[in-house]
Amino acid sequence: MPSRSKAWFAVSVLASTAASLSGADDLRSPESFSSTGNQAERSRAIFIEAGRVFQHPRCLNCHPATERPTQGEDLHPHSPLVVRGLDDRGAAALRCTTCHGVANFAASGVPGHPLWHMAPREMTWQGKSLAQICEQIKDLRHNGARTLAQIHEHVAHDSLVGWAWRPGGSRKPAPGTQEEFGALIAAWIESGAACPVDQ
């Protein structure tokens, strides 16, 4: 087996056992990857674990592949029909805040946050592999011109990102906690910010 294939196999095995080593809704800690001797393999494995958040419906719904956000666990088109608009906050006549208030509204089940909006077009994640998402996160042209340190700050402390763990209603929260997710991203960066490889 070629060395690249062996490395990918090792990372795949680590990733595939992640859910079985922790509860389905938990995230593994960065320390749980310390037995992986190769730093690049460890970095990839950490990102694959963090990918459980990046590829969760709470995140993907606001990082759509089209001009229309999605909703629900199955990523169905947003109802009513709304579009991104020029500033990612809806069209002029139907802004996101028309329905989405400053907090989740239990009576109607409509989620909310003071800064509710879609991710910019260049930050589309739906339909992309985890490897593609990883490369995009590191690309200043497709990550809001953020450094890796700023990416960490964003995912670890931004309150709109944090909504993914407090979605209200019957929505399933993202795995783990925002703090755990932030720790994984910090460890990924510290270990070289290596990305998984598409097979």
C-alpha positions as CSV (number, residue, x, y, z in Angstrom):
1,M,0.0,0.0,0.0
2,P,1.5,3.4,-1.0
3,S,2.5,5.7,2.0
4,R,-0.2,8.2,1.1
5,S,-2.9,5.5,1.1
6,K,-1.6,4.2,4.4
7,A,-1.7,7.6,5.9
8,W,-5.3,8.1,4.6
9,F,-6.3,4.7,5.9
10,A,-4.9,5.6,9.4
11,V,-6.8,8.9,9.5
12,S,-10.0,7.2,8.2
13,V,-9.7,4.5,11.0
14,L,-9.3,7.2,13.6
15,A,-12.2,9.2,12.2
16,S,-14.5,6.2,11.9
17,T,-13.9,5.2,15.5
18,A,-14.6,8.7,16.8
19,A,-18.3,8.3,17.3
20,S,-17.9,4.9,18.9
21,L,-15.3,6.2,21.4
22,S,-17.6,8.9,22.5
23,G,-21.4,9.4,22.7
24,A,-23.0,10.2,19.3
25,D,-23.6,13.8,20.5
26,D,-20.2,14.3,22.1
27,L,-17.0,15.6,20.6
28,R,-13.7,13.9,21.3
29,S,-11.1,16.1,23.1
30,P,-7.9,17.1,21.4
31,E,-6.0,15.0,23.9
32,S,-7.7,11.9,22.7
33,F,-5.7,12.2,19.5
34,S,-2.3,12.4,21.2
35,S,-1.5,8.7,20.5
36,T,-1.3,9.6,16.8
37,G,2.4,10.0,16.3
38,N,2.4,11.7,12.9
39,Q,1.5,15.3,13.4
40,A,-0.2,15.7,10.0
41,E,-2.3,12.6,10.6
42,R,-3.2,13.9,14.0
43,S,-4.1,17.3,12.5
44,R,-6.3,15.7,9.9
45,A,-8.0,13.4,12.4
46,I,-8.8,16.4,14.7
47,F,-10.3,18.3,11.7
48,I,-12.4,15.2,10.8
49,E,-13.8,15.2,14.4
50,A,-14.5,19.0,14.1
51,G,-16.1,18.2,10.8
52,R,-19.0,16.6,12.7
53,V,-19.9,20.2,13.5
54,F,-19.1,21.8,10.2
55,Q,-21.2,19.2,8.4
56,H,-24.1,19.3,10.9
57,P,-27.5,20.7,9.7
58,R,-27.2,23.6,12.2
59,C,-24.2,24.8,10.3
60,L,-25.1,23.7,6.8
61,N,-28.5,25.3,6.7
62,C,-26.9,28.8,6.9
63,H,-24.0,27.8,4.5
64,P,-26.2,26.8,1.6
65,A,-25.1,26.1,-2.0
66,T,-27.8,28.3,-3.4
67,E,-29.2,31.8,-2.8
68,R,-31.9,30.2,-0.6
69,P,-31.2,29.0,2.9
70,T,-32.3,25.5,4.0
71,Q,-33.8,24.3,7.2
72,G,-34.4,21.1,9.2
73,E,-32.3,18.0,9.6
74,D,-32.9,17.1,6.0
75,L,-31.7,20.5,4.7
76,H,-35.0,21.2,2.8
77,P,-35.5,24.6,1.2
78,H,-36.5,27.4,3.6
79,S,-40.2,28.0,3.9
80,P,-41.4,30.6,3.2
81,L,-39.3,31.2,0.1
82,V,-36.6,33.7,1.0
83,V,-33.3,34.6,-0.7
84,R,-29.9,35.7,0.4
85,G,-30.1,39.3,-0.7
86,L,-27.2,41.7,-1.3
87,D,-25.9,41.6,2.3
88,D,-26.8,38.0,3.2
89,R,-29.7,39.2,5.4
90,G,-32.5,38.7,2.9
91,A,-34.1,40.6,0.1
92,A,-35.1,44.2,0.7
93,A,-38.8,43.4,1.1
94,L,-38.2,40.3,3.2
95,R,-35.3,40.6,5.6
96,C,-34.3,37.7,7.8
97,T,-35.3,39.8,10.8
98,T,-38.9,40.0,9.5
99,C,-39.5,36.6,11.0
100,H,-36.3,35.8,13.0
101,G,-36.2,37.8,16.2
102,V,-33.4,38.4,18.7
103,A,-34.0,35.0,20.3
104,N,-35.7,31.7,19.6
105,F,-39.5,32.1,19.7
106,A,-40.9,28.9,21.3
107,A,-44.5,29.6,20.5
108,S,-43.9,29.5,16.8
109,G,-40.7,27.5,16.7
110,V,-38.9,30.2,14.7
111,P,-35.2,30.4,15.6
112,G,-33.7,33.7,16.4
113,H,-30.5,35.7,17.2
114,P,-29.8,39.4,17.1
115,L,-27.4,38.9,14.1
116,W,-29.4,36.3,12.2
117,H,-28.2,36.0,8.6
118,M,-26.8,33.6,6.0
119,A,-23.1,33.0,5.6
120,P,-21.7,34.9,2.6
121,R,-21.7,33.2,-0.8
122,E,-18.0,32.5,-0.7
123,M,-18.5,30.4,2.5
124,T,-20.9,27.8,0.9
125,W,-20.4,24.4,2.6
126,Q,-23.4,22.4,1.3
127,G,-22.4,19.9,-1.3
128,K,-18.7,20.1,-0.4
129,S,-16.6,17.3,1.0
130,L,-14.9,17.9,4.4
131,A,-11.6,18.2,2.6
132,Q,-13.0,21.0,0.5
133,I,-14.5,22.8,3.5
134,C,-11.2,22.5,5.3
135,E,-9.3,24.1,2.4
136,Q,-12.0,26.8,2.1
137,I,-11.7,27.7,5.8
138,K,-8.0,28.3,5.3
139,D,-8.4,30.4,2.1
140,L,-8.6,34.1,2.8
141,R,-10.6,34.6,-0.3
142,H,-13.3,32.2,1.0
143,N,-13.3,32.7,4.8
144,G,-14.0,36.4,5.2
145,A,-10.3,37.3,5.0
146,R,-9.7,35.7,8.4
147,T,-6.4,34.4,9.7
148,L,-6.5,30.9,11.4
149,A,-6.4,32.7,14.8
150,Q,-9.4,34.7,13.7
151,I,-11.2,31.5,12.5
152,H,-10.6,30.0,15.9
153,E,-12.0,33.2,17.7
154,H,-15.0,33.1,15.4
155,V,-16.0,29.5,15.9
156,A,-15.1,29.4,19.6
157,H,-16.7,32.7,20.7
158,D,-19.1,34.1,18.1
159,S,-22.6,34.0,19.6
160,L,-24.3,33.3,16.2
161,V,-22.1,30.3,15.8
162,G,-23.0,29.4,19.4
163,W,-26.6,29.3,18.4
164,A,-25.9,25.9,16.9
165,W,-25.7,24.4,20.4
166,R,-28.9,26.3,21.6
167,P,-31.2,26.0,18.6
168,G,-34.4,25.7,20.6
169,G,-37.6,23.9,19.6
170,S,-37.2,20.3,18.4
171,R,-34.0,21.1,16.5
172,K,-31.1,18.9,17.3
173,P,-28.0,20.8,18.5
174,A,-24.6,20.4,17.0
175,P,-22.4,17.8,18.6
176,G,-20.5,18.7,21.8
177,T,-20.3,22.3,22.9
178,Q,-19.0,25.4,21.4
179,E,-16.1,25.3,23.9
180,E,-15.2,21.8,22.9
181,F,-15.4,22.7,19.2
182,G,-13.2,25.7,19.8
183,A,-10.6,23.5,21.5
184,L,-10.6,21.1,18.5
185,I,-10.0,24.0,16.1
186,A,-7.2,25.4,18.3
187,A,-5.6,21.9,18.4
188,W,-6.0,21.6,14.6
189,I,-4.3,24.9,14.0
190,E,-1.5,24.1,16.5
191,S,-0.9,20.8,14.8
192,G,-0.4,22.3,11.4
193,A,-4.0,22.8,10.1
194,A,-3.7,19.8,7.8
195,C,-6.8,19.0,5.8
196,P,-8.3,15.6,5.1
197,V,-7.7,14.2,1.6
198,D,-10.6,13.4,-0.7
199,Q,-10.4,9.8,-2.0
